[in-house]
Amino acid sequence: MPYSDFQTLGQIHKELGITIKDANKLYTHIDPVELTQWFRETMEILKYFIGTCQQV
């Protein structure tokens, strides 16, 4: 069954017996930071190129 066929975490647990632990506290001590303009622009450029490549 392809990954895209799963609709919910509950379905994954039921059909595959996998338990997702989403209460991960690994990075809770790190404060969020403001995204830089460079990062935003880079993500926009990548989004364009990824979309263009998938159409080929």
DOTIVO-412794 format. One record per atom (N, C-alpha, C): residue number from 1; residue in one letter; atom name; x, y, z. Coordinates in Angstrom, 3 decimals. Atoms other than C-alpha are relative to their C-alpha. Example, Ala and Ser with C-alpha at 12.3 -4.5 7.8 and 13.67 -1.06 7.14 Angstrom:
+-----+---------+-------+----------+----------+----------+
| num | residuo | atomo |       xx |       yy |       zz |
+-----+---------+-------+----------+----------+----------+
|   1 |       A |     N |    0.890 |   -1.190 |    0.000 |
|   1 |       A |    CA |   12.300 |   -4.500 |    7.800 |
|   1 |       A |     C |    0.900 |    1.200 |    0.000 |
|   2 |       S |     N |   -0.820 |   -1.190 |   -0.060 |
|   2 |       S |    CA |   13.670 |   -1.060 |    7.140 |
|   2 |       S |     C |   -0.770 |    1.090 |    0.730 |
+-----+---------+-------+----------+----------+----------+
END
This chain:
+-----+---------+-------+----------+----------+----------+
| num | residuo | atomo |       xx |       yy |       zz |
+-----+---------+-------+----------+----------+----------+
|   1 |       M |     N |    0.847 |   -1.174 |    0.000 |
|   1 |       M |    CA |    0.000 |    0.000 |    0.000 |
|   1 |       M |     C |    0.898 |    1.245 |    0.000 |
|   2 |       P |     N |   -0.821 |   -1.218 |    0.036 |
|   2 |       P |    CA |    1.545 |    3.361 |   -0.976 |
|   2 |       P |     C |   -0.290 |    0.910 |    1.193 |
|   3 |       Y |     N |    0.124 |   -0.944 |   -1.108 |
|   3 |       Y |    CA |    2.135 |    5.962 |    1.703 |
|   3 |       Y |     C |   -1.180 |    0.942 |   -0.207 |
|   4 |       S |     N |    1.062 |   -0.974 |    0.288 |
|   4 |       S |    CA |   -0.317 |    8.324 |   -0.020 |
|   4 |       S |     C |   -1.400 |   -0.564 |    0.222 |
|   5 |       D |     N |    1.319 |    0.595 |   -0.239 |
|   5 |       D |    CA |   -3.176 |    5.853 |    0.563 |
|   5 |       D |     C |   -0.445 |    0.120 |    1.452 |
|   6 |       F |     N |    0.359 |   -0.143 |   -1.405 |
|   6 |       F |    CA |   -3.050 |    6.392 |    4.324 |
|   6 |       F |     C |   -0.588 |    1.388 |    0.232 |
|   7 |       Q |     N |    0.689 |   -1.265 |   -0.222 |
|   7 |       Q |    CA |   -5.474 |    9.077 |    5.431 |
|   7 |       Q |     C |    0.213 |    0.561 |    1.403 |
|   8 |       T |     N |   -0.135 |   -0.450 |   -1.388 |
|   8 |       T |    CA |   -4.930 |    9.220 |    9.208 |
|   8 |       T |     C |    1.094 |   -0.798 |    0.705 |
|   9 |       L |     N |   -0.963 |    0.737 |   -0.812 |
|   9 |       L |    CA |   -2.404 |    8.221 |   11.847 |
|   9 |       L |     C |   -0.655 |   -1.243 |    0.589 |
|  10 |       G |     N |    0.735 |    1.152 |   -0.513 |
|  10 |       G |    CA |   -5.083 |    5.924 |   13.258 |
|  10 |       G |     C |   -0.023 |   -1.147 |   -0.993 |
|  11 |       Q |     N |    0.004 |    1.026 |    1.044 |
|  11 |       Q |    CA |   -5.249 |    4.061 |    9.950 |
|  11 |       Q |     C |    1.375 |   -0.667 |   -0.082 |
|  12 |       I |     N |   -1.352 |    0.565 |    0.015 |
|  12 |       I |    CA |   -1.464 |    3.611 |    9.981 |
|  12 |       I |     C |    0.167 |   -0.962 |    1.169 |
|  13 |       H |     N |   -0.100 |    0.854 |   -1.181 |
|  13 |       H |    CA |   -1.652 |    2.214 |   13.501 |
|  13 |       H |     C |   -0.794 |   -1.286 |   -0.187 |
|  14 |       K |     N |    0.875 |    1.161 |    0.167 |
|  14 |       K |    CA |   -4.540 |   -0.109 |   12.644 |
|  14 |       K |     C |    0.554 |   -0.990 |   -1.022 |
|  15 |       E |     N |   -0.404 |    0.884 |    1.090 |
|  15 |       E |    CA |   -3.149 |   -1.484 |    9.386 |
|  15 |       E |     C |    1.443 |   -0.493 |    0.098 |
|  16 |       L |     N |   -1.405 |    0.381 |   -0.061 |
|  16 |       L |    CA |    0.579 |   -1.554 |   10.147 |
|  16 |       L |     C |    0.491 |   -0.282 |    1.414 |
|  17 |       G |     N |   -0.411 |    0.211 |   -1.382 |
|  17 |       G |    CA |    0.674 |   -1.704 |   13.931 |
|  17 |       G |     C |    1.071 |    0.967 |    0.462 |
|  18 |       I |     N |   -1.011 |   -1.002 |   -0.343 |
|  18 |       I |    CA |    2.854 |    1.411 |   14.066 |
|  18 |       I |     C |   -0.641 |    1.052 |    0.889 |
|  19 |       T |     N |    0.482 |   -1.040 |   -0.894 |
|  19 |       T |    CA |    2.395 |    3.818 |   16.954 |
|  19 |       T |     C |    0.849 |    1.246 |   -0.198 |
|  20 |       I |     N |   -0.668 |   -1.286 |    0.187 |
|  20 |       I |    CA |    3.263 |    7.460 |   16.285 |
|  20 |       I |     C |   -0.015 |    0.728 |    1.343 |
|  21 |       K |     N |   -0.081 |   -0.763 |   -1.245 |
|  21 |       K |    CA |    4.497 |    9.301 |   19.373 |
|  21 |       K |     C |    0.277 |    1.452 |   -0.363 |
|  22 |       D |     N |   -0.145 |   -1.387 |    0.418 |
|  22 |       D |    CA |    3.873 |   12.944 |   18.564 |
|  22 |       D |     C |    0.270 |    0.941 |    1.165 |
|  23 |       A |     N |   -0.289 |   -0.826 |   -1.165 |
|  23 |       A |    CA |    4.646 |   14.185 |   22.070 |
|  23 |       A |     C |    1.508 |    0.095 |    0.223 |
|  24 |       N |     N |   -1.453 |   -0.062 |   -0.075 |
|  24 |       N |    CA |    8.360 |   14.431 |   21.300 |
|  24 |       N |     C |    0.433 |    1.332 |    0.609 |
|  25 |       K |     N |   -0.454 |   -1.206 |   -0.708 |
|  25 |       K |    CA |   10.018 |   16.900 |   23.642 |
|  25 |       K |     C |    1.463 |    0.329 |   -0.327 |
|  26 |       L |     N |   -1.416 |   -0.115 |    0.324 |
|  26 |       L |    CA |   13.413 |   16.795 |   21.910 |
|  26 |       L |     C |    0.472 |    1.445 |   -0.165 |
|  27 |       Y |     N |   -0.451 |   -1.356 |    0.301 |
|  27 |       Y |    CA |   13.537 |   20.448 |   20.796 |
|  27 |       Y |     C |   -0.791 |    1.066 |    0.747 |
|  28 |       T |     N |    0.830 |   -0.972 |   -0.711 |
|  28 |       T |    CA |   11.265 |   22.140 |   23.334 |
|  28 |       T |     C |    0.812 |    1.098 |    0.670 |
|  29 |       H |     N |   -0.836 |   -1.010 |   -0.648 |
|  29 |       H |    CA |   14.199 |   24.033 |   24.893 |
|  29 |       H |     C |    0.526 |    1.050 |   -0.985 |
|  30 |       I |     N |   -0.492 |   -0.933 |    1.022 |
|  30 |       I |    CA |   14.945 |   25.856 |   21.605 |
|  30 |       I |     C |   -1.107 |    0.989 |   -0.337 |
|  31 |       D |     N |    0.973 |   -1.037 |    0.313 |
|  31 |       D |    CA |   13.178 |   29.166 |   21.094 |
|  31 |       D |     C |   -0.133 |    0.169 |   -1.513 |
|  32 |       P |     N |    0.177 |   -0.241 |    1.436 |
|  32 |       P |    CA |   11.654 |   29.857 |   17.675 |
|  32 |       P |     C |    0.732 |    1.274 |   -0.430 |
|  33 |       V |     N |   -0.671 |   -1.184 |    0.544 |
|  33 |       V |    CA |   13.438 |   32.354 |   15.437 |
|  33 |       V |     C |   -0.790 |    0.523 |   -1.191 |
|  34 |       E |     N |    0.638 |   -0.633 |    1.147 |
|  34 |       E |    CA |   12.193 |   34.775 |   12.812 |
|  34 |       E |     C |    0.745 |   -0.429 |   -1.266 |
|  35 |       L |     N |   -0.629 |    0.382 |    1.264 |
|  35 |       L |    CA |   12.829 |   33.562 |    9.255 |
|  35 |       L |     C |    0.564 |    1.238 |   -0.684 |
|  36 |       T |     N |   -0.615 |   -1.129 |    0.703 |
|  36 |       T |    CA |   15.182 |   35.783 |    7.306 |
|  36 |       T |     C |   -0.640 |    0.167 |   -1.371 |
|  37 |       Q |     N |    0.500 |   -0.266 |    1.349 |
|  37 |       Q |    CA |   14.191 |   37.390 |    4.024 |
|  37 |       Q |     C |    0.688 |   -0.914 |   -1.007 |
|  38 |       W |     N |   -0.744 |    0.891 |    0.887 |
|  38 |       W |    CA |   16.932 |   35.360 |    2.308 |
|  38 |       W |     C |   -0.622 |   -1.393 |   -0.017 |
|  39 |       F |     N |    0.586 |    1.334 |   -0.090 |
|  39 |       F |    CA |   15.398 |   32.120 |    3.572 |
|  39 |       F |     C |   -1.352 |   -0.037 |   -0.712 |
|  40 |       R |     N |    1.316 |   -0.041 |    0.662 |
|  40 |       R |    CA |   11.883 |   33.113 |    2.423 |
|  40 |       R |     C |    0.148 |    0.026 |   -1.523 |
|  41 |       E |     N |   -0.202 |   -0.104 |    1.445 |
|  41 |       E |    CA |   13.133 |   34.081 |   -1.024 |
|  41 |       E |     C |    0.546 |   -1.303 |   -0.580 |
|  42 |       T |     N |   -0.569 |    1.266 |    0.455 |
|  42 |       T |    CA |   15.159 |   30.886 |   -1.354 |
|  42 |       T |     C |   -1.082 |   -1.072 |   -0.084 |
|  43 |       M |     N |    1.090 |    0.989 |    0.011 |
|  43 |       M |    CA |   12.111 |   28.768 |   -0.460 |
|  43 |       M |     C |   -0.960 |    0.255 |   -1.160 |
|  44 |       E |     N |    0.861 |   -0.323 |    1.141 |
|  44 |       E |    CA |   10.029 |   30.602 |   -3.066 |
|  44 |       E |     C |    0.637 |   -0.449 |   -1.312 |
|  45 |       I |     N |   -0.715 |    0.427 |    1.209 |
|  45 |       I |    CA |   12.671 |   29.956 |   -5.725 |
|  45 |       I |     C |   -0.033 |   -1.519 |   -0.115 |
|  46 |       L |     N |    0.024 |    1.465 |    0.024 |
|  46 |       L |    CA |   12.898 |   26.283 |   -4.774 |
|  46 |       L |     C |   -1.391 |   -0.530 |   -0.319 |
|  47 |       K |     N |    1.372 |    0.416 |    0.273 |
|  47 |       K |    CA |    9.117 |   25.972 |   -4.828 |
|  47 |       K |     C |   -0.296 |    0.113 |   -1.497 |
|  48 |       Y |     N |    0.181 |   -0.174 |    1.437 |
|  48 |       Y |    CA |    9.125 |   27.312 |   -8.385 |
|  48 |       Y |     C |    0.711 |   -1.109 |   -0.769 |
|  49 |       F |     N |   -0.764 |    1.006 |    0.727 |
|  49 |       F |    CA |   11.873 |   24.944 |   -9.566 |
|  49 |       F |     C |   -0.538 |   -1.404 |    0.217 |
|  50 |       I |     N |    0.562 |    1.321 |   -0.272 |
|  50 |       I |    CA |   10.353 |   21.907 |   -7.873 |
|  50 |       I |     C |   -1.273 |   -0.192 |   -0.800 |
|  51 |       G |     N |    1.233 |    0.079 |    0.779 |
|  51 |       G |    CA |    6.997 |   22.651 |   -9.485 |
|  51 |       G |     C |    0.270 |   -0.142 |   -1.492 |
|  52 |       T |     N |   -0.359 |    0.064 |    1.412 |
|  52 |       T |    CA |    8.634 |   23.148 |  -12.888 |
|  52 |       T |     C |    0.546 |   -1.383 |   -0.354 |
|  53 |       C |     N |   -0.604 |    1.304 |    0.276 |
|  53 |       C |    CA |   10.627 |   19.898 |  -12.659 |
|  53 |       C |     C |   -1.032 |   -1.121 |    0.018 |
|  54 |       Q |     N |    1.003 |    1.042 |   -0.099 |
|  54 |       Q |    CA |    7.585 |   17.843 |  -11.712 |
|  54 |       Q |     C |   -0.934 |   -0.020 |   -1.207 |
|  55 |       Q |     N |    0.871 |   -0.074 |    1.163 |
|  55 |       Q |    CA |    5.692 |   18.991 |  -14.802 |
|  55 |       Q |     C |    0.619 |   -0.646 |   -1.239 |
|  56 |       V |     N |   -0.708 |    0.564 |    1.165 |
|  56 |       V |    CA |    8.318 |   17.541 |  -17.170 |
|  56 |       V |     C |   -0.281 |   -1.463 |   -0.123 |
+-----+---------+-------+----------+----------+----------+
END
